[in-house]
Protein backbone atom coordinates (compact mmCIF):
# COMPACT_ATOMS: atom_id res chain seq x y z
CA UNK A 1 0.00 0.00 0.00
CA UNK A 2 3.08 2.27 0.08
CA UNK A 3 2.70 3.03 -3.62
CA UNK A 4 -0.83 4.18 -2.93
CA UNK A 5 0.30 6.53 -0.15
CA UNK A 6 3.02 7.96 -2.40
CA UNK A 7 0.50 8.63 -5.15
CA UNK A 8 -1.89 10.28 -2.69
CA UNK A 9 0.91 12.45 -1.30
CA UNK A 10 1.93 13.52 -4.80
CA UNK A 11 -1.67 14.29 -5.73
CA UNK A 12 -2.30 16.27 -2.58
CA UNK A 13 0.82 18.34 -3.17
CA UNK A 14 -0.31 18.95 -6.76
CA UNK A 15 -3.72 20.03 -5.54
CA UNK A 16 -2.13 22.40 -2.99
CA UNK A 17 0.06 23.82 -5.76
CA UNK A 18 -3.00 24.41 -7.92
CA UNK A 19 -5.32 25.83 -5.29
CA UNK A 20 -3.60 29.02 -4.30
CA UNK A 21 -5.37 32.19 -3.35
CA UNK A 22 -3.14 34.36 -5.54
CA UNK A 23 -5.05 35.62 -8.54
CA UNK A 24 -1.95 37.10 -10.11
CA UNK A 25 -0.09 33.91 -10.97
CA UNK A 26 1.60 34.03 -14.34
CA UNK A 27 -0.41 32.31 -17.07
CA UNK A 28 2.43 30.04 -18.14
CA UNK A 29 2.96 28.80 -14.60
CA UNK A 30 -0.75 28.10 -14.17
CA UNK A 31 -0.84 26.23 -17.48
CA UNK A 32 2.18 24.18 -16.39
CA UNK A 33 0.57 23.37 -13.06
CA UNK A 34 -2.71 22.42 -14.74
CA UNK A 35 -0.88 20.18 -17.21
CA UNK A 36 1.03 18.55 -14.34
CA UNK A 37 -2.20 18.00 -12.39
CA UNK A 38 -3.91 16.54 -15.44
CA UNK A 39 -0.94 14.19 -15.93
CA UNK A 40 -1.15 13.15 -12.28
CA UNK A 41 -4.89 12.68 -12.65
CA UNK A 42 -4.30 10.43 -15.66
CA UNK A 43 -1.74 8.41 -13.68
CA UNK A 44 -4.18 8.17 -10.78
CA UNK A 45 -6.95 7.02 -13.12
CA UNK A 46 -4.59 4.35 -14.49
CA UNK A 47 -3.83 3.27 -10.93
CA UNK A 48 -7.56 3.22 -10.22
CA UNK A 49 -8.15 0.99 -13.26
CA UNK A 50 -5.44 -1.38 -12.05
CA UNK A 51 -6.88 -1.33 -8.53
CA UNK A 52 -10.34 -2.15 -9.90
CA UNK A 53 -8.84 -5.05 -11.85
CA UNK A 54 -7.07 -6.29 -8.71
CA UNK A 55 -10.32 -5.92 -6.78
CA UNK A 56 -12.21 -7.97 -9.37
CA UNK A 57 -9.53 -10.69 -9.36
CA UNK A 58 -9.58 -10.76 -5.55
CA UNK A 59 -13.38 -10.99 -5.59
CA UNK A 60 -13.31 -13.87 -8.08
CA UNK A 61 -10.67 -15.72 -6.03
CA UNK A 62 -12.61 -15.11 -2.80
CA UNK A 63 -15.90 -16.29 -4.31
CA UNK A 64 -14.23 -19.40 -5.75
CA UNK A 65 -12.66 -20.19 -2.35
CA UNK A 66 -16.02 -19.51 -0.65
CA UNK A 67 -17.82 -21.83 -3.08
CA UNK A 68 -15.15 -24.49 -2.55
CA UNK A 69 -15.48 -24.19 1.26
CA UNK A 70 -19.28 -24.50 0.96
CA UNK A 71 -18.93 -27.53 -1.33
CA UNK A 72 -16.59 -29.18 1.17
CA UNK A 73 -19.07 -28.41 3.97
CA UNK A 74 -21.72 -30.17 1.89
CA UNK A 75 -19.35 -33.14 1.51
CA UNK A 76 -18.93 -33.24 5.30
CA UNK A 77 -22.70 -33.22 5.76
CA UNK A 78 -23.14 -35.95 3.15
CA UNK A 79 -20.42 -38.11 4.76
CA UNK A 80 -21.99 -37.65 8.21
CA UNK A 81 -25.45 -38.60 6.88
CA UNK A 82 -23.96 -41.66 5.24
CA UNK A 83 -22.24 -42.58 8.52
CA UNK A 84 -18.75 -42.37 7.07
CA UNK A 85 -16.94 -40.76 9.99
CA UNK A 86 -13.40 -41.17 8.60
CA UNK A 87 -14.38 -39.59 5.30
CA UNK A 88 -16.19 -36.83 7.22
CA UNK A 89 -12.96 -36.08 9.20
CA UNK A 90 -10.98 -35.79 5.95
CA UNK A 91 -13.61 -33.45 4.51
CA UNK A 92 -13.65 -31.42 7.76
CA UNK A 93 -9.88 -30.85 7.49
CA UNK A 94 -10.24 -29.85 3.84
CA UNK A 95 -13.23 -27.64 4.67
CA UNK A 96 -11.31 -25.97 7.51
CA UNK A 97 -8.33 -25.21 5.25
CA UNK A 98 -10.70 -23.99 2.53
CA UNK A 99 -12.54 -21.77 5.04
CA UNK A 100 -9.24 -20.28 6.31
CA UNK A 101 -8.21 -19.63 2.71
CA UNK A 102 -11.62 -18.09 1.96
CA UNK A 103 -11.31 -15.84 5.06
CA UNK A 104 -7.83 -14.72 4.01
CA UNK A 105 -9.05 -14.00 0.49
CA UNK A 106 -12.05 -12.15 1.95
CA UNK A 107 -9.69 -9.89 3.94
CA UNK A 108 -7.58 -9.32 0.82
CA UNK A 109 -10.71 -8.51 -1.17
CA UNK A 110 -11.91 -6.05 1.49
CA UNK A 111 -8.47 -4.37 1.48
CA UNK A 112 -8.71 -4.05 -2.31
CA UNK A 113 -12.18 -2.52 -1.97
CA UNK A 114 -10.84 0.04 0.53
CA UNK A 115 -7.95 0.98 -1.77
CA UNK A 116 -10.27 1.29 -4.76
CA UNK A 117 -12.69 3.43 -2.73
CA UNK A 118 -9.87 5.73 -1.59
CA UNK A 119 -8.55 6.03 -5.13
CA UNK A 120 -12.03 6.87 -6.44
CA UNK A 121 -12.38 9.56 -3.78
CA UNK A 122 -8.95 10.98 -4.61
CA UNK A 123 -9.70 10.99 -8.34
CA UNK A 124 -12.99 12.74 -7.67
CA UNK A 125 -11.38 15.27 -5.34
CA UNK A 126 -8.53 16.03 -7.71
CA UNK A 127 -10.92 16.31 -10.66
CA UNK A 128 -13.11 18.72 -8.69
CA UNK A 129 -10.10 20.81 -7.69
CA UNK A 130 -8.76 20.78 -11.22
CA UNK A 131 -12.15 21.81 -12.63
CA UNK A 132 -12.28 24.62 -10.04
CA UNK A 133 -8.81 25.83 -11.00
CA UNK A 134 -9.64 25.74 -14.70
CA UNK A 135 -12.89 27.62 -14.04
CA UNK A 136 -11.03 30.21 -11.95
CA UNK A 137 -8.34 30.53 -14.60
CA UNK A 138 -10.99 31.06 -17.27
CA UNK A 139 -12.70 33.70 -15.14
CA UNK A 140 -9.38 35.40 -14.47
CA UNK A 141 -8.50 35.32 -18.16
CA UNK A 142 -11.90 36.83 -18.99
CA UNK A 143 -11.40 39.53 -16.36
CA UNK A 144 -7.90 40.20 -17.67
CA UNK A 145 -9.18 40.49 -21.24
CA UNK A 146 -11.97 42.81 -20.07
CA UNK A 147 -9.44 44.97 -18.24
CA UNK A 148 -7.23 45.04 -21.34
CA UNK A 149 -10.22 46.02 -23.47
CA UNK A 150 -11.14 48.80 -21.04
CA UNK A 151 -7.55 50.04 -21.02
CA UNK A 152 -7.53 50.08 -24.81
CA UNK A 153 -10.89 51.89 -24.91
CA UNK A 154 -9.61 54.48 -22.42
CA UNK A 155 -6.39 54.92 -24.41
CA UNK A 156 -8.41 55.36 -27.61
CA UNK A 157 -10.68 57.89 -25.87
CA UNK A 158 -7.64 59.88 -24.71
CA UNK A 159 -6.18 59.77 -28.19
CA UNK A 160 -9.54 60.79 -29.64
CA UNK A 161 -9.86 63.71 -27.20
CA UNK A 162 -6.30 64.79 -28.03
CA UNK A 163 -7.01 64.49 -31.77
CA UNK A 164 -10.29 66.40 -31.35
CA UNK A 165 -8.50 69.12 -29.34
CA UNK A 166 -5.75 69.34 -31.96
CA UNK A 167 -8.37 69.49 -34.71
CA UNK A 168 -10.29 72.21 -32.83
CA UNK A 169 -7.08 74.25 -32.45
CA UNK A 170 -6.25 73.74 -36.11
CA UNK A 171 -9.77 74.80 -37.12
CA UNK A 172 -9.58 77.89 -34.86
CA UNK A 173 -6.15 78.78 -36.30
CA UNK A 174 -7.50 78.30 -39.80
CA UNK A 175 -10.61 80.36 -38.99
CA UNK A 176 -8.37 83.16 -37.68
CA UNK A 177 -6.23 82.95 -40.79
CA UNK A 178 -9.32 83.00 -43.04
CA UNK A 179 -10.65 85.97 -41.03
CA UNK A 180 -7.33 87.78 -41.48
CA UNK A 181 -7.37 87.10 -45.19
CA UNK A 182 -10.98 88.24 -45.42
CA UNK A 183 -10.13 91.38 -43.41
CA UNK A 184 -7.09 92.00 -45.64
CA UNK A 185 -9.18 91.54 -48.77
CA UNK A 186 -11.97 93.78 -47.40
CA UNK A 187 -9.40 96.44 -46.47
CA UNK A 188 -7.79 96.23 -49.86
CA UNK A 189 -11.17 96.59 -51.57
CA UNK A 190 -11.86 99.67 -49.48
CA UNK A 191 -8.53 101.17 -50.36
CA UNK A 192 -9.22 100.42 -54.00
CA UNK A 193 -12.64 102.06 -53.77
CA UNK A 194 -11.22 105.01 -51.94
CA UNK A 195 -8.72 105.55 -54.74
CA UNK A 196 -11.42 105.66 -57.35
Secondary structure as GFF3:
##gff-version 3
##sequence-region A 1 196
A	DSSP	alpha_helix	2	18	.	.	.	ID=ss1
A	DSSP	alpha_helix	27	82	.	.	.	ID=ss2
A	DSSP	alpha_helix	85	195	.	.	.	ID=ss3
###
